[in-house]
Amino acid sequence: MTYTCRYPSPLGGIAVSADETGLTGLWFEKPNASAAPSAPSPNLAEADLPVFAAARKWLDIYFSGKAPDFTPPLSLGGTPFRQAVWKLLLAIPYGQTTTYGEIAAAVARQTGMEKMSAQAVGGAVGHNPISIIVPCHRVVGANGNLTGYAGGLEKKIGLLTLEKADMSRFYLPKHPRSSCQML
């Protein structure tokens, strides 16, 4: 059974899902999402589980501008490769960033490989089901490009700004393959 709840963050509504073990999902809702979670299948239900209380506490601390000192229980599925990448995401310190290439190098070292593709890491980062808590927003392109974030680049910038990350070296591309816009 999958359970759901919502969290009203300063950056917009957040949907949270969990199973009996831990969080299975956390994502920003689209602005037109309904006020109450819908239950499209018999395996989805709204509930107030202890893991949701832990997630709310974590999010309250985080959105107050502080680094939470605990991680709510997580129930991360995924391939061993994705799990290895997500574990590295959890190790990125609050207010700091890393690159897809740096994560690829760390995965390569852990697995004894000579090299790992940054694009493969990007795919695993992009499939992270528990955003913010598993901080995929802290991953940037090697040249400072604030590329990709499922919640939208405005949310990524908002999260990094909340964490007081040094934003001076980052930029947004105006167009995918043209000139760039500095932040």
C-alpha positions as CSV (number, residue, x, y, z in Angstrom):
1,M,0.0,0.0,0.0
2,T,1.2,3.5,-0.8
3,Y,0.1,6.4,1.4
4,T,0.2,10.1,0.6
5,C,0.1,13.5,2.2
6,R,0.8,17.1,1.3
7,Y,3.2,19.7,2.7
8,P,2.7,23.4,2.1
9,S,6.3,24.8,1.5
10,P,7.3,28.4,0.9
11,L,8.2,27.3,-2.7
12,G,4.9,25.6,-3.4
13,G,2.9,22.5,-2.5
14,I,4.9,19.3,-2.0
15,A,3.4,15.8,-2.3
16,V,4.8,13.0,-0.2
17,S,4.3,9.3,-0.5
18,A,5.4,6.4,1.7
19,D,5.0,2.7,2.2
20,E,5.1,0.9,5.6
21,T,8.9,1.2,5.6
22,G,9.6,4.8,4.7
23,L,9.3,7.6,2.2
24,T,8.9,6.5,-1.4
25,G,8.4,9.9,-3.0
26,L,8.6,13.7,-2.4
27,W,8.1,16.2,-5.2
28,F,6.8,19.7,-5.9
29,E,3.2,19.7,-7.1
30,K,2.2,21.5,-10.2
31,P,0.5,24.8,-9.3
32,N,-3.0,23.6,-10.4
33,A,-2.9,20.4,-8.2
34,S,-6.1,19.8,-6.3
35,A,-6.2,20.6,-2.6
36,A,-6.6,17.0,-1.5
37,P,-4.7,14.0,-2.8
38,S,-6.8,11.8,-5.1
39,A,-6.8,8.1,-4.8
40,P,-6.9,6.8,-8.3
41,S,-6.3,3.2,-7.3
42,P,-7.1,1.0,-4.3
43,N,-3.4,0.8,-3.5
44,L,-3.2,4.6,-2.8
45,A,-4.6,6.2,0.4
46,E,-4.2,9.4,2.3
47,A,-2.9,8.7,5.8
48,D,-1.0,10.4,8.7
49,L,1.8,7.9,9.3
50,P,4.8,8.4,11.7
51,V,7.1,8.7,8.7
52,F,5.0,11.7,7.5
53,A,5.4,13.4,10.9
54,A,9.2,12.8,10.5
55,A,9.1,14.2,7.0
56,R,7.1,17.3,8.1
57,K,9.6,17.9,10.9
58,W,12.6,17.6,8.5
59,L,10.9,20.0,6.0
60,D,10.0,22.5,8.7
61,I,13.6,22.6,9.8
62,Y,14.9,22.8,6.2
63,F,12.5,25.6,5.2
64,S,13.4,27.6,8.3
65,G,16.9,27.9,6.7
66,K,18.7,25.2,8.8
67,A,20.3,21.9,8.0
68,P,18.2,19.1,9.5
69,D,20.4,16.7,11.6
70,F,18.4,13.6,10.7
71,T,17.0,11.8,7.7
72,P,13.4,10.5,7.8
73,P,13.2,6.7,7.0
74,L,13.5,6.2,3.3
75,S,12.3,3.4,1.1
76,L,14.2,3.8,-2.1
77,G,13.7,1.3,-4.8
78,G,15.7,1.4,-8.0
79,T,18.7,-0.3,-9.5
80,P,21.9,-0.8,-7.5
81,F,23.5,1.9,-9.7
82,R,20.7,4.4,-9.0
83,Q,20.9,3.6,-5.3
84,A,24.6,4.2,-5.3
85,V,24.1,7.6,-6.9
86,W,21.3,8.5,-4.5
87,K,23.5,7.6,-1.5
88,L,26.1,10.0,-2.8
89,L,23.5,12.7,-3.1
90,L,22.7,12.2,0.6
91,A,26.3,13.0,1.3
92,I,26.4,16.4,-0.3
93,P,26.6,18.9,2.5
94,Y,23.8,21.5,3.0
95,G,24.6,24.7,1.1
96,Q,27.2,23.1,-1.1
97,T,27.0,21.7,-4.6
98,T,28.8,19.0,-6.7
99,T,28.8,18.1,-10.4
100,Y,27.6,15.2,-12.3
101,G,31.2,14.5,-13.2
102,E,32.3,14.4,-9.6
103,I,29.5,12.0,-8.7
104,A,30.5,9.8,-11.7
105,A,34.1,9.8,-10.6
106,A,33.0,8.7,-7.0
107,V,30.8,5.9,-8.4
108,A,33.7,4.7,-10.6
109,R,36.0,4.6,-7.6
110,Q,33.4,2.7,-5.5
111,T,32.9,0.1,-8.2
112,G,36.5,-0.2,-9.3
113,M,35.8,1.1,-12.7
114,E,38.2,3.3,-14.5
115,K,35.5,5.8,-15.6
116,M,31.8,6.4,-15.3
117,S,29.6,8.4,-17.6
118,A,28.4,11.8,-16.2
119,Q,25.3,11.3,-18.4
120,A,24.5,8.0,-16.7
121,V,24.7,9.8,-13.4
122,G,22.5,12.5,-14.7
123,G,19.9,9.8,-15.6
124,A,20.0,8.4,-12.0
125,V,19.9,11.9,-10.5
126,G,16.9,12.7,-12.7
127,H,15.1,9.6,-11.4
128,N,15.6,10.4,-7.7
129,P,12.1,9.9,-6.2
130,I,12.6,11.9,-3.0
131,S,13.7,15.4,-4.0
132,I,15.0,17.9,-1.4
133,I,15.7,15.2,1.3
134,V,17.8,13.3,-1.3
135,P,19.3,16.6,-2.5
136,C,19.4,16.3,-6.3
137,H,19.1,20.1,-6.5
138,R,22.7,20.3,-5.3
139,V,24.0,18.8,-8.5
140,V,25.1,21.2,-11.2
141,G,26.9,21.0,-14.5
142,A,30.7,21.1,-14.6
143,N,30.8,24.6,-16.1
144,G,28.3,26.1,-13.6
145,N,25.2,25.3,-15.7
146,L,22.1,24.9,-13.4
147,T,20.8,22.2,-15.6
148,G,17.8,20.1,-15.0
149,Y,15.5,19.8,-12.0
150,A,12.2,18.0,-12.1
151,G,10.6,20.7,-9.9
152,G,11.8,23.4,-12.3
153,L,14.9,25.5,-12.3
154,E,13.1,28.2,-10.3
155,K,12.7,25.7,-7.5
156,K,16.3,24.6,-7.8
157,I,17.4,28.2,-7.5
158,G,15.1,28.8,-4.6
159,L,16.4,25.7,-2.7
160,L,20.0,26.6,-3.3
161,T,19.3,30.2,-2.2
162,L,17.6,29.0,0.9
163,E,20.7,27.0,1.7
164,K,22.8,30.1,1.1
165,A,24.9,28.3,-1.6
166,D,27.3,30.5,-3.5
167,M,25.3,31.3,-6.6
168,S,27.8,33.6,-8.2
169,R,29.4,30.9,-10.5
170,F,26.1,29.5,-11.8
171,Y,24.1,30.3,-14.9
172,L,21.0,29.4,-16.8
173,P,21.1,28.9,-20.5
174,K,18.9,31.3,-22.4
175,H,18.4,28.6,-25.0
176,P,19.6,25.0,-24.9
177,R,22.4,25.6,-27.4
178,S,23.1,29.3,-27.4
179,S,24.3,32.1,-25.1
180,C,23.9,31.9,-21.4
181,Q,22.4,34.1,-18.7
182,M,24.3,34.7,-15.5
183,L,22.4,34.6,-12.2
